[in-house]
């Protein structure tokens, strides 16, 4: 009798082990299927975003950003699988802004700042997680002009992209600092970075971004803006101020 009970116990244990094994196997298969679906979803999003990038064209100063920039970003995202979902979501927001909001003559400071923050998150993929990237916002959201369409779209791009392009990304004390401010009805953007000791290769058409920014500011805001750029102790600093209240009053006076 004891022998029979012992045999039954062994059979029962074997059945339990088999059932557990089957359960684990089913779970693994389920996870593999879900992983395959996730991979397919990422690939579809990547293809869709790449198609949008290919449709971008630089036709006027106020139109769109360089599509090659976004192709490089897409390649960076693809090589960092662990950040893919997050980065694709940010990139989708950036592309939507460029394709739709940038068609408007003006956007609100709130929209432009949110767009710039998304772009910064994408650029973070290019740098080491240990790199010191400081991004701050000091915004008085109670001011009425903060949500009024008075700011030229993509006006913040050149200064930010320039920092990531020319900053020293290797030294222990390297950094990029970006500060957005909106106070007293003025839009402020301050970008600073440690300059790389490596001499940048001179490329044909280099400096177009900076020239384009100044052209746009002069054409749109005339004497209602101030753009300062200077180097201090191997640190490049760019500071932009746009007085939106003065600009609005000027537009009202001109009957626009």
Phi, psi and omega in degrees: 000316178297322179296320179295317179297322180294320179295318178298320179296319180296316179299317180299316180296319178298319179297318179297316180298317180297316180297319178296318179298316179297319179297315179297318179298317178297320180296317179298316179298317179299315180296322178295320178296314179297320178297321178296319178296318180297317179298317179297320179297317179296317180297321179294318178296319179298315180297319180295316180293322178296324177295319178297319180298318181295339180273351180289140178221137176266100183248327179224169180299329186258010188279280188215172177274167180297121181298334179296328177302315183285331175294320177296320179295317178301318178296322178296316180297317182297329182274359178235077187301325184293342180252006191301307184302312182297312184292320179296323179296316179295318181294323177299319178295319180296314181295320178299320179296315182293318184286328186245304184293325182290349176287339178285153178291323180221153172231173178276153175305325179299315180292317181295319180293318179297319177299314181297322179296321176297318180295322178297318179300322179291317180295337179299336180297331184286340187249163179293146177301338181273350181294139182277102176244112183253119179235123181228153173230132174236096190233131173265092185291349180284345181285134186298324184289347181298330181246016176262146183281087181229354185255133179294131181296146178068017183290340183266354189294311189300317181294321180290312180297324179297322180296313180292332183282321188250358182289154172282115183257004187248323185296155181295329181260016180290151180195163167227131180236129181230126181232123174256135177224145171220108181208152180052037178062026178238142176262127180237141173221121178239123180235129178223150180203152174288128183283137178290140179285338179289132180289126179292138178293133178284123180245152176298137180070019178292149180084005181296322181301313181295318179297317180298318179299311181295323177297314180297316181297316180294319181292317187274308190258349177050249182263016178263014179223164175216126180237115179246135176226129180201163179246134182219112180054054179064018178242123179271131183232131175234131183228123180243133175229130176234119179274098185285333179291314178297321180295318180296316179298323179294320179294321180293320179295323180280354179076026180267000000 
